[in-house]
Amino acid sequence: MLIAGVIVVAVVIFWLVVRGGDESATEVIVEDIDFPDLPPPPAPGAERTYESAPDQFLDPGLRYSAVFDTSRGVIRVSLDQELSPEAVNAFAVLADDGYYDGTAIFHTDPIGGYIQGGSPHTNNADDPGPGFTVASAESVDYQAGQLLLSAEGSSTGQLLFLAEDDFQPSPPMSGLTVLGQIEDNSLGLIRAILNSHVDDPDTSFGGRPSESVIINSIDIQTTETTPEGSIDLSGCPPADGSGPQVLDFDGPQPMCLDPSRQYTAVFDTTAGEMRIALDVANTPITANNFAVLARYHYYDDTLLFRTDPSIGIIQGGAPHTNSPSDPGPGYTIPDEGSEFTYEPGQIVMARTAAPNSASAQFFFAVNENTALLNNQGTYVVFGQMDGASLAVAEAILASHEDQPGNPLGGGPSPQVIVNSVTIEESG
């Protein structure tokens, strides 16, 4: 009976929150992995070189973040101008100009505790760099979670993400300067990339990820209080919800939330009201996507179509079909972090087994059984409900009824309708 119980848990986790289709979530352990080839560099030549170091680009009075959109998910870094102003400014200019777009994480070093990238001409450590150097900051104690720039020497412009405190580059690099701190939700992704390391058979050191990790783009964002009216809202729905209902889109939503303010999603359902504070600080893309869809009335008159007490979740957000096979809004968003843990009261994005496949469906984590999902940890947590709202969610989950023919188990009885989701703004 013990073995049967383990099998049941495994099946439950397998069917977690796929949006639809015949996605496979089986894990295969490979004994021998061929050393992976990297894609060709995006600029094989001198296309990404500069005559001199850039002029001041950043406002010294503001704080900035660098948002890396990678093929494995989003990495957010809080930049530190006070520690190394010239290096941070130079990095921001390069990032804003697209210098790093399409480049690979070409080196991982489990012993040194870091991953390395930022070489658009060669996708390796021999890259000639952007054509200039900047003064490196005074040496500091390196710590897990720092982003470093090689500011001087032959490796100028390259980036190192530190996953562990015991950092020791191999081979040694000169002019390493701390650019800022990798945010907590992103550090798990850095470590996951490092853990996918495969040794390079042609050298006595290092290697790279078992699958290519590409930096698609880097967005430099201000994290200071944004003056009223400074956000371009021309492509956003009315904040008061007075706009039309839209279910299908040509692409991802523009940024419509002010990072200096707080946002609450208010679910008006036939089972009661649930209020959820959205985590704009740590998951801005996910929180913004949900809020903008809500303001387009995307979730109005939809069902909470799935309940599963065995893993403690309630799932919804499928206006076309009210099922996990819903086609979604017409686009997907990148995963913001990894290695999440799941606790009662959270709102979490649903997606297929593939990375970066979330779009609109969500689930509520309701009871302690959600901890069974921690070993996956790839479903992005983007908000937390209050105690009264959790009580409503617990009552919905308690009304679960098995539904023969439903591959994901069953749903609440009677049905629970989401009449509307309103986004409140404060602060």
N, C-alpha and C positions, 0 to 999 in steps of 0.2 A: 504493500500500500504506500510505503514511503516513496518508492520509485514512481508510482502513478501520480503522486502529488507533485513531484518535481516536474513530470511531463506536463501536468495541467498548468503549472506556473509558466513553463516555457512557452506553451501555446498561447496563454493569455498575453504574455509580453510580445510575442510575435505579431499578434493582431492589434497592437496598441491603437494607433491613430492614423492608419493609412487613409488617404483621401479616396482611393479607389484603384481599380486595376488589379493585376496579378503580380504586384511587387513582391520580390523575395527578400527576406530579412535573415537568411541563414548565414552563419559565420563559418568561414572555411579557414582552417589553420594550414599554412603553407610551410613546408619544411625548407625548401630551397627556393629563394627568390632571385631571379636574374637582376643584375644591377640595372636600374631603370635609366632609359635615355631621357634627356631633357629636350623640350621643343627648341627650335632655333631661336636665337635672341631677337627681340623686336627691332633692333636698330644695328645691324651688322656693319659698322663703319663709324663715321664721325657725325651721324645725323643728330646725336644728342650730346653735343659739346657746346661749351660756352667760352667766350673770350676772357671773361673775368668773373670774379665772385659777384653775385647779384646785389643790387641796391636793397635798402631796407624795404621789406614787403609787409611785415607784420606790424601791427600797432603795439608798441611796447606796453601800453596800458591795458591790454586785453589778454585774456587767457584763451588758448586754442587747443583743439583736439585734432588728431590725425585719424581718419577712419579708413582703414584698409579693407577694401572689398576684394577678398581672395576666393579662389576656387574651392576652398574648404570652409569658408564662412568669414564673418566680419571680425576684425581686430581693431579695437579702439585704444588710442594712446593719448594720455594727457600730456601735452608738451610743456616744457619748463624753460621759458625764456630767460629767467633770472640766472639759472645755472650755466647756460651756454647760449647766449643770445645770437652770436654770429652763426653757429652751427644750426640752431633751430630755424633761423630765418632762411639760410641756404637750403635746408631740407624742405621747408615749406614751398619755396620757389620751385625747386625741382619737382616736387609732388604736384604742385598746381599746374606746371607746364606739361605734365604727363611723362616725365622722365622715367618713372618706375612702372608705367602702365605696361602690362604684358610680360613683365619680368618674372623669373622663377625663384623660388627658394631653392638654391642650388647646393646648399651644404647643411648638413645636420651633424652635430657632435654631442653624443650623449655624455662623453667624459667631460668635455668642456661645458656642457649644459646650455647650449644655445643653438639657434638656427640662423642661417645667413642668406641674404639676398641683395637685390639692388644693383644688378650688373646688366644694363640694357644692351651693351655691345657684344658681350660674349656669354652671358649667363654662367660665369664662373669667376673665381677669385682673381683672374688675370685681367679683368676689365680695366680699360684705361681711365675710366671715370669721366666726370663732366668737364674736365679741362681746367679746373681751378681747385684751390685748397682754401680752407678757412682755419682760423686759430682754434686749436682744441682747448677745452676747458682743463682746469687743474684736475689731477687724478682724484678719483673718489673711490669709495668702497662699492664695488659692483654687487648688485643684489638681484635676486629673481624679480622679473617683471619690468626691468628696464629695457628701453630701446636705445641702442647705441648707433652713432654715425661714425664711420671712419673719415675723419675730417682732414687728415694729412697722409702723405705717403702714397704708395702704389695702389692702395685699395680705396682711394678717396671716393666717397659717395655711397659706399656699400653699407648695408644695414644689418645689425645683429640684434636678435630678440633673445633676451636672457630668460631661460626657463628655470634655472636653479641658481642658488647663491654661490656655489663653487665654480665660478666662471674662469676659464683659462682658454683663450683662443689658440687654435692650432691650424696653421702655423701662427706665430705671434704677429699681431697687427699693431701699427703705430697710429697715434692720433685719435684713439677711440674717445668719443665724447658722448655723454648721456643727453639724449634728446627729451626724454620724459618717461612716464610710468604707464605700463600696459595695464588697462583696467581689469579688475578681478575676473569678470565674466569672459574676458578674452584670453587670460593667461592659461586657462584650461585648453584652449585650442592650440596655443603655442606648444604646450606639453604634449598634446596628442600628435602634432606634427613631428616633434622630436622623437616620440615613442615609435613612430613609423620608420625610423632610421634603418637603412640598409648599408652595410659596409661597402666601400669602393675597393674592388679587388686589385686595382692598379696603383694604389698608393698605400703608404704605411699609416695613414691617418684618415679619419673622417668617412663621409659617405653622403647620402641624401635621402629624402623621403621615398618610401616605396612607390608612391604615386606622385606625379607632378603636382606641385602647389604653385599656382600662378597668382601674382598680384595683378588683379584686373585694373584697379585704379586706387588712388588715394585722395580723399576729400579732406581739405583743411577747413575746419569749422570753428567758429568762435563759441566759447562756452560762457561768455559774460552775459549779464542781463541785457537783453535785446531791447532797444528803445521801441516804444509803441509805433507801429506802422512801418518798421524797417524790414519786416519779413514780406517777401513778395507773395501775396495771397491770390494773385490773379488766376492761378490754376486750381484754386481750392474751393470746395463747396462752402456755402454760408455756414458760419459757426453756430447760428441759431437753429439749424436744421430746416430752414425754410426752402431749401432747394429741392429739385426733383429727385425721384428714386432712379438710381443707375445701378445696374447689375453687371455690365460688361464694359471692359476698359481696353484701351490700346496698349497700355504699359503701366509700370508701377506709379504709385501716387507721389506727387511732389511733397516736400516738407512743409506742413501746414501748422505744426505745433511749435510754440515758443519754448525753448529749453529752460527758460527761467521761471516758468509757471507750472502749476500742478493741474493734472487732468484726471477726472473721474468718469468712468463709464457706468451709466445707470441703466441696468436691464429692467425693463417693465415686462414681467411675464405673468402668465395666468396662474402661476404658483406663488407669486410674490415678487417683491423688488430685491435686486441684488446690486450693491454698489462696489465698484472695483477701482482702486487707485492704480493708474497706469504708471509704469516705471520708464519715464521718458529719459532719465539720466543714463541708465545702463542699457536700455534697448530702444533707442530713438526711432530706428527704422520700423521695428515691429509695432511699437506703440502708435506711431504716426499712421502706419498703414491701417491698423484697426480703427483708429479714431476717424480717419478720413472716410473709410468705407461706412462706418456708422452714420456719419453726417450725410452720406449719400443714401441713407435708409436701406443699405444693403442687407442688414439683418432683420428688418421689420417683417413681421408675420412669418417668421421661420420657426421650425421646430427644434427643440433640444431633442434630437432624434435618437440619441444613444445614451444608455446608462450601463455601467459595468461595475457593480460593487466589488468584484474580485480584485480590481486594480483601482477602485475608488474614483472613477471619473464620470463626468457628464460631457457629452460632445454636441456641438452645434455649428451653425454658420454656413449652411448650404442652401441658399435660396432657390437654386434651379431645380433640385431634386429632393431636398431634405434627406440626403443619404451621403455616405462617405464617398460615393462615386461622382459627386457634384463636380462640374468642370471648373468651378472657381471663377474669379473675376477676369481671367485672361492673361495673367502674369504670375510670377513667383517672386519671393523676396529672399535675400541672403540670410542665413542663420547668424544670429548675433551671439556668438559664444558657444561653449560646450561644457560638458561635465556638470550640468545642472542637477540639483537634488529637488525632489518633489514633496511638498507638504500641503496639508489641507488649507484651502482658501486661495490657492494660486489660480490665475488664468494663464493658459499655456497654448502655444501654437501647435496645431496638428499639421502633419505633413506625411509624405510617403517615406519609404525606407531610404530614398535618395537624399543626399544633402541639398540644402538650399531649394527645397521644393514646397515650402509653406506658401500659402497665399491668403486665405480668409478663414478657413475652419479653425476652430479653437476647442479646447476642453477645459473644464474646471477640475482641479484636484480637490477632492472632497474629504477623503478619510485617509487613515494611516497606511492603507494598502498601496497608495501611490508611491511609497518608498520602493516597491518592487521594480519601478521604472528607473531607479537611480543608476543601474548598471548601463543603461543606454545614455541618459543624460544629454541627449541632443535636441530635445524639444524645448524651444525657447520659452522661458518664463518671463512674462512681460507685465505682470500686475498682481495685486493682492486685494482680496475682499475683506470687509470688516466682519465682526462677529455675528451681527444680525443677519447679514447676507449669507454667511456660511451655514447658519441654521436653515435658511430657505433651501440652499443647495443640498444639505443633508436630507431634508424631507423629500426632495425630488429623487435623490438617489435611493432612498428607502422605498419609493414607489415602483422600483424596477420590476419589470415583468419580462420573463424570457419570451422570445419571439422565434418560433421555429422557422427556419429558412433564412434568418438574419445571420450572416457569417460573423458579425461582430457582437452577437449575444442578444440584446433586447433594448427596450426603452422604457420610459416612465408610463405608468397607467394611473389616471388618464393622461393623454398627451399634454405636454407643456409647450405653449406657444410663446415665443419672444415677440411681444407686441411692438416693441421699439427698443433701440439702444441710443441713449442721449449722452453726449459728451459735455460735461461741465468743466469750466475753466476757472481757476482761482490763483491767488498768490501774486 
